[in-house]
Amino acid sequence: GCDASILLDDPVNGEKEAIPNNNSARGYEVIDAMKAALESACPNTVSCADILAIASEQSVSTLAGGPSWAVPLGRRDGFTANRTLANSNLPGFNNTLDRLKNRFSNVGLNTSIDLVALSGAHTFGRAQCLTFTSRLYNFTGVGDTDPTLNTTYLEELRQICPQGGNSSVLTNLDPTTPDGFDNNYFTNLQVNRGLLRSDQNLFSTEGADTIEIVNRFSSNQTAFFESFVESMIRMGNISPLTGTEGEIRSNCRAVNSGTIRSNSDAAL
């Protein structure tokens, strides 16, 4: 949410409940605490969008041992959320490589280096069983498994996510170093241990230009870190609201008037 649209509480149009975000994007109460502290110290100064951008950098660099970067600031907060566009525009966990490239291209991001570098954020974090169980039990609708899934890893995942079990159970996106920001995500892809189909497709799509980038990042963590920083800054510059556009919310969960005005913003 480059305009912090994801933070708005809206039972009808809220992006928190969009399919890629629902019960996956979490930690909103942490943002609330940051906003409350900032409003107490310097009210109506720091936007929720900038808080998200800074929190992302700190999560990577300070908490997980990844690279640091100077976060461009000055964003303002949008007035609306748009669940429909979030569902249609955000990359999905079962997307083919072509679909991923299309969604990156639609917002002006590079379909090779940005795609692979930003996907590398899955070097930490968790995913729900529902995002990958089709790969384990019914990949093409005939009770088969995803042939690009490492067979040992397949059995490990079946233990975590039994057929017909709790679809909201979480498992690590990176089974090797789940809480550290490193290049093991790419090493995992090389041995077919990418958790999400969208991840593994970066390496297992025949003839894809992303394969070489996965191999390069796997062998050179510095190259990954440098590209990740550049891509994060590019992503943070997708149509930000600046100047007199939008507002600076006093509460990240609601616009300052206390109501959602319309459903016209694009999900970013």
N, C-alpha and C positions, 0 to 999 in steps of 0.2 A: 504494500500500500504506500505508494510514493506521496499520497496526500493523507495518509493515516485513515483511509476509508475502512480498512479492516477492523479498526478499533471501535467503530460506531455500533451501539446496541440498537438493533432494529429487527423486530420479529418477522417482518415481511421481506425486506430487501437486504438485511444484514449479510455481509460477506463472511462473518465468522461461521455461518452455517452453510456456506458454499461447499460443494463436495470435496474439493482439494484441501479445504481448511477445517472442516467440521471435526472436532475432537482431535485434530492434528496440530494446528497452530494453537499454542497454549501460552501461559505466562502473562496474560493480560493484567493480572493483579500487580505484577512487577512494574509494568508501565504505569499503572495507576499510582503506585507509591512514588515513582520518579516524578511524575507530573505534580503530585501534591507537594513534594519537597521543593520543586522549582517554582511553583505558584506562590509558595510561602516566602521564598527568597527573592524572587524577581517576577512578579505577576505579569501575565500577558506578554511574555517575552519569547519563550521557547516553545515552538510548536510540537504537537504530538508526532508529526512526521519526522522532525529532526531528532526527537527522542528515540524513535524507532531506528533511525540511521545510526545514531551513536551507540545504541544498545547492541546493534548487530556487530559493529566493529569491536566493541569491548568483549562481546561473547566469543568472538573468534580469537582476538589477540590476547586478552588478559585471562580469560577463563579456560581457553582450550589450547593455548600455545601456538596459535597460528600467526599470520602476518598482521601488522598494524598499518593503518593508513590515515591520512588527514581527511576527515569526512567533510565534504562541502556542505555548508549550512545555509539557511535562509529559506527553507521550504515553509509553506503555510498549509493549513489543514483544509480539506474539502468539506463540503456541506452534505454530501450524499454517499450512500453505499449502493452497490449494484450487484446483487447476487447472481443475476442472469449472466452478466458479463464476466463475473469471476468464474462461473462454471464453464463458460465457453472460451475464455482467453487464457486462463492459467494452465501451465503444463500439467498433464495428468499422469498418474502412476503407471498406466497401461499404454501410454502413447507410443506409437511407432516413431522412429527417428524422423521420418518426413513430417509427421505432425508436430513434433517438438521443434523442428527447424521452422515450420510455418508460424508457430506461436512466438518464437523469438524474433523472427523477421517482422512480424506484425507490429512490434513495439520498437523496432529499429536496432535490435541487438544482432550481433554477428552470429551466424548459424553454425559456426564451427568452434572458434576459440572461446567466445562468450558462453556458448552452450555447454561445452565440456568443462570450462573453468567453474562456472556457477553450479553445475551439477555436482562438482566436487565438494560443495557444502554438505553433501550427504556423507562426508567423512565423520560427521557426528550427528546425533539425533536419533529418533526412534520412528517406527512406522507401525500402524495397526495391521493386524492379520488380514483385514478385509482388502488391503491394498495389494496383496500379493498371493492370496490363497488360490486364485484361479491358476497360477503357475504350478501349484502343487498337486491339484486334483482334477482340473477340468479346463485345460489350457485352450483347446479348440472346440470344446463343447461335446467331446466324446469320451470324457473321463481320462484324458491323457495328461502328461506333464510337459512343462516347457523344456524342450531339448537343449536350450542354452543354460540350463541350471545345473550346476555341479551336483552330482548324485549324492555325495556325502552331505553337502549343504542342504539338499532337498530333504533328506531324512532328519537332519537337525531341525529344519523349519517345521516339518510335520509334527515333531514332538511339541514344539511351541504352539502350533496352530493346528490342532487335530480337525479333521473334516467334521463340519457341523458344530464346532466349538465356538467359544466366545470370540467374535470377530473384532472386538476392540482391544484385545491383548496386544501389548507393545513388544517389539523386538528391535535390536540395534540395526541401524542402517549399515554400519560398518562393523562386522563381527570381529575384526582384528583389534582395533583400537577405538572402541565406541565413543569415548569421551574426549579424545584428542583430535586436534585439527592437523592432519598430516596428509600424505599422499597415498595412504593405504587403500583408500577408496578405489584408486585406479589399479593398484595391484590386485585387488579383489576382482575387478572386472576381467582382468587377464586370465583368471582361473575360474571364470563363470560363477563367481560368488557375489554378484550384484543383487541386492535384495529386490528392488523394483524392476519390473520389465523395462521401464523407461531408462533406468540406469544401464542395465546390461545391453540395451540396444545401441548404446554409444560405441560398444566394442564388437558386438556380435552381428551387426548389420553388414552383410557382405559388401565390400567395396566402398564402405563409408569413409569420408575424409576425416571423421572423428577418431578413427582407430589410431592413426599416427599420433594424434594429440594425447590420447590416453596412454600410449606407450611412452611418449616423451615425459609426461607428468609422472608416470610411475617410476621412471628412472632418475628424475630430476625434480626433487621437491621444491627447490628454489624457483624453478621455472613455473611450477604450479602456483606458488605463492604470488609471484609477480603478476601472473596473468589473472589470478583471482582478484587481486586488488584493483587492477585496471577495469575488470569487468564489473565489480561491485560499484565502482564510481560511475561507470556508464549506466548501469541499471538504476542507480540513485538519481540520475539525471533524466529519466524518462518523464517528460512533461510535468515537471514540478510546478506547483502553484507558488508564485513569488509576488513581491511588490504588494499591490492592493488586492490581489486575487485571494479567494478563500478567507480564512481567519486564523487566529491562534486560539484554539479551544482552551477553556479553563478546565474542562473535564473531557478526557479523551474519548469517553463513551457516548458523548452527545454534543451536537452543535450548540453554540452559545445560546441560541434561542430555545433550546430544549426539544426541538423537533427536527425530524428529517424532512427536508424541503421537497425534493423530487428524486426521480430515479434516472438521472441522465449521465452521471459520471461514468467514464470507462474504468474498469478494474485494472489496476497496474500492479 
